Structure formats: C-alpha cells, structure tokens
Amino acid sequence: MNKESFIEQVDAQIEKYHLLKHSFYQAWNAGELTSEVIREYAGQYFKHVSAFPRYISSIHTNCDDIHVRQILLENLVDEEMGEENHPELWMRFAEGMGNTRKIVYNTVAIKETQELVDTFMKLSKEKRYHIGLAALYCYESMVPEVAENKIDGLKTFYGINDENTLKFFSVHIHADKWHREVIRKLIAELNDNEEKQAETLAAVSEALRALNNFLSGIERAYC
C-alpha cells in the first residue's frame, strides 16, 4: 500500500471509532450527564493525562532517529514543562468540577482506567517505535475536536466559563492540531512496508478500543 493510501486508511479507522461518537461524550454534549459524573470522570482520566508524558518519553527512548526524537521532545516539553504543564491544567479542570487535589491523587482507578493506561504504556514501550507513534497519533488526532466539544458542553449546560477550568481544553485545541499534522506525516513516512503498516493499524485499533472502553467504564461505574 502506498503511503498516502495507508495514512488515509489509518484516519478512516480512527474516524470510524472516533470518541465523539461514544455515547458518553454525546451525553456530555447534550447536557445529559450530571456534574457529579463529570467530576468522577475527571478524577479517573487524570490517571491517563498524568501518564501521557511518560508515553511520549518511552517512544523517544526507543527511537533511533534524532529528527523524530526532536519532534517527540517538542511534544514532551509541551506536555510537561513549567507550572502550566498539562497534568496541572487537567488538575485545575478537576478542581473546577468540585474535586480537591487530594481526592484526585487518591482516586482508585476502575478496571477500564487501568486498562487504558496499561495499553498506552505497553504500546509506547514497544522497541518498534512506529507502534508507539501509532498510539500517540490515534489519541492526539482526536483531541482538538473532543476538546472543542467539551468546552461547548461545559459552557452551555454546566455553567463552566472559568478560563482556569477550561484551559486544558483550549490549549489542546491548538497544540494538538500541530501535533496531529506532524505525527501524521511521520507515520506516513515510517510505515514504508506492509509489515509496519499492519503493526501500525493493529496498534491504532488497540488504542481506540482502550479509549472507548474507558468511556464505557465511566458509564458503567457512575451513570
């Protein structure tokens, strides 16, 4: 399969199971969730957000191409650098929904949350780093639209207009559009044979399954 056809197949796979099609986010965007459910979701999802820099770091470690590592390093710096690092911004969202930091840090992961973190950690630690990049792209390619929809839902139905509470999402609308374009190009270039293409498609499928299963777990546990 040529590179352009391959990356289009990756995008089609992601679009088919896009997180905005999940019933949990559809309920969010329709104002059908309680604030308590979103508060619980915020505590659970912090496990993934706080681990995300480590996913990138693992892919960086396994990469033997300095140019790819430099791109990953920029992404890692965006995630982890400074007082407004992304886990911190998510914590502020959790606080804005009524959590305390102590509650979030002490949240016990439900089964689906742990499976999400374990899946991304496993894929990110693959020595064949195109597999980790596939998981990274799968997630970051959906984030801008998901973030935009979350902001709309929070403002419209839950009275959340505080910039500090919404900043995690507003930052990701812009940052991950750039990440999406750069990683998409890398995936198209790196997957230059059928074996790599099959491995990448399998990794995207596994990541999508874990992400959607997490949302189903939130529904199971709290809705």
C-alpha atoms as one frame of an Amber mdcrd trajectory, in Angstrom:
protein
   0.000   0.000   0.000   1.426   3.406  -0.886   1.996   5.953   1.881  -0.960
   8.179   1.072  -3.421   5.295   0.860  -2.052   3.890   4.106  -2.394   7.078
   6.159  -5.897   7.560   4.756  -6.744   4.063   5.991  -5.391   4.967   9.442
  -7.522   8.114   9.503 -10.602   6.186   8.368 -10.109   3.673  11.177  -9.879
   6.477  13.739 -12.913   8.249  12.306 -14.978   5.058  12.474 -14.407   4.769
  16.222 -13.941   8.466  17.000 -14.515   9.253  20.661 -17.139  11.879  19.830
 -19.318   9.022  18.584 -19.273   7.380  22.019 -22.498   7.692  23.997 -20.669
   9.239  26.979 -19.388  12.236  25.036 -22.673  12.543  23.188 -24.422  12.752
  26.552 -21.838  15.349  27.682 -22.506  17.484  24.615 -26.261  17.218  25.144
 -26.071  18.195  28.824 -27.380  14.795  29.918 -24.591  13.985  32.384 -24.670
  15.199  35.961 -21.846  17.369  37.236 -21.063  14.560  39.670 -20.410  12.148
  36.786 -18.058  14.608  35.082 -16.305  15.114  38.424 -15.724  11.361  38.738
 -14.593  11.218  35.109 -12.073  13.994  35.794 -10.569  12.043  38.681 -10.292
   8.846  36.646  -8.941  10.478  33.483  -6.167  12.176  35.431  -4.504   8.752
  35.513  -4.153   8.858  31.717  -3.303  12.558  31.449  -0.599  12.346  34.108
   0.906   9.276  32.427   0.842  10.810  28.949   4.280  12.484  29.174   5.724
   9.088  30.089   4.187   7.547  26.970   5.983  10.143  24.846   9.198   9.682
  26.807   9.087   5.925  26.197   8.658   6.379  22.447  11.516   8.904  22.478
  13.760   6.415  24.288  13.153   3.687  21.709  13.633   5.951  18.695  16.972
   5.796  16.864  16.259   8.746  14.557  17.331  12.084  16.018  14.947  14.049
  13.808  11.971  12.056  15.064  13.271  12.354  18.633  13.425  16.130  18.271
   9.759  16.190  17.271   8.865  13.968  20.213  10.916  16.168  22.523   8.926
  19.243  21.459   5.733  17.336  22.207   7.094  16.231  25.591   8.106  19.783
  26.511   4.575  20.972  25.633   3.145  18.300  27.923   5.410  18.600  30.925
   7.289  21.903  31.048   6.567  24.690  33.509   3.887  25.444  36.037   1.129
  25.073  33.454   2.090  21.589  32.353  -0.788  19.545  31.004  -1.347  17.314
  34.056  -1.543  20.519  36.110  -4.080  22.019  33.701  -6.186  18.863  33.970
  -5.998  19.053  37.749  -7.386  22.596  37.561 -10.271  21.273  35.465 -10.906
  18.584  38.064 -10.909  21.237  40.798 -13.291  23.373  38.768 -15.715  20.448
  38.726 -15.592  20.215  42.526 -12.715  17.840  43.206  -9.830  18.533  45.539
  -6.262  17.633  44.648  -6.210  15.098  47.442  -9.308  13.386  46.077  -7.868
  13.237  42.541  -4.490  11.908  43.677  -6.210   9.287  45.848  -8.735   8.222
  43.209  -8.658   4.459  42.771  -8.619   3.511  39.102 -11.562   1.492  37.885
 -10.718  -1.510  35.715 -11.177   0.325  32.432  -8.998   3.248  33.534  -6.160
   0.917  34.467  -6.538  -0.926  31.170  -6.305   2.388  29.284  -3.058   3.377
  30.998  -1.618  -0.126  30.691  -2.453  -0.295  26.979  -0.832   3.031  26.126
   2.176   2.240  28.293   2.632  -1.108  26.561   2.339   0.338  23.054   4.640
   3.235  23.916   7.355   0.912  25.220   7.492  -1.155  22.024  11.030  -1.259
  20.640   9.485  -0.779  17.191   8.717   2.838  17.915   6.316   3.252  14.977
   3.860   1.295  17.154   4.101   3.856  19.949   3.726   6.664  17.408   0.551
   5.000  16.146  -0.995   5.106  19.633   0.151   8.704  20.086  -1.384   9.738
  16.760  -4.600   7.853  17.463  -5.153   9.866  20.632  -3.839  13.281  19.593
  -5.622  13.261  16.244  -8.992  13.282  18.050  -8.123  15.716  20.838  -8.778
  19.098  19.128 -12.371  18.258  18.202 -13.036  16.491  21.509 -11.654  19.472
  23.437 -13.752  21.934  21.472 -16.906  19.941  22.080 -16.133  19.600  25.773
 -15.761  23.363  26.132 -19.079  23.944  24.344 -20.854  21.429  26.570 -19.324
  22.751  29.777 -20.248  26.335  28.954 -23.731  25.613  27.635 -25.011  23.057
  30.124 -22.828  23.158  33.223 -22.157  26.867  33.690 -18.391  26.435  33.447
 -16.925  29.615  31.984 -13.823  29.991  34.120 -10.735  30.171  31.915  -8.636
  28.367  34.510 -11.021  25.400  34.489 -11.235  25.260  30.697  -7.592  25.910
  29.868  -6.608  22.261  29.414  -9.098  22.028  26.570  -8.402  25.412  24.979
  -4.660  24.666  24.928  -5.236  21.300  23.246  -7.487  22.689  20.524  -4.447
  24.449  19.100  -1.467  22.382  20.282  -2.723  19.007  19.089  -3.680  20.304
  15.650   0.038  20.887  15.139   0.963  17.578  16.785  -1.570  15.782  14.589
  -0.108  17.149  11.361   3.499  16.413  12.331   2.900  12.883  13.642   0.643
  12.059  10.688   3.472  12.902   8.309   5.896  10.806  10.355   3.610   7.791
  10.314   3.181   8.024   6.555   6.961   8.163   6.083   7.937   5.496   8.611
   5.448   2.819   7.608   7.106   2.008   4.314   6.344  -1.703   4.130   3.370
  -3.998   4.656   4.625  -5.419   7.965   4.967  -1.996   9.586   1.627  -0.893
   8.151  -0.115  -3.936   9.631   1.521  -3.327  13.026   0.503   0.318  12.998
  -3.106  -0.456  12.103  -3.213  -3.053  14.896  -1.815  -0.519  17.390  -4.375
   2.103  16.337  -7.135  -0.465  16.792  -5.861  -1.398  20.253  -5.583   2.247
  21.320  -9.074   3.062  20.036 -10.504   0.074  21.872  -8.868   1.151  25.157
 -10.026   4.766  24.822 -13.624   3.854  24.016 -13.669   1.148  26.670 -12.573
   3.734  29.242 -15.636   5.863  28.454 -17.829   2.776  28.663 -16.258   2.069
  32.060 -17.173   5.543  33.293 -20.767   4.919  32.204 -20.754   1.539  33.923
 -19.340   2.884  37.178 -21.027   6.257  37.521 -24.003   6.724  35.174
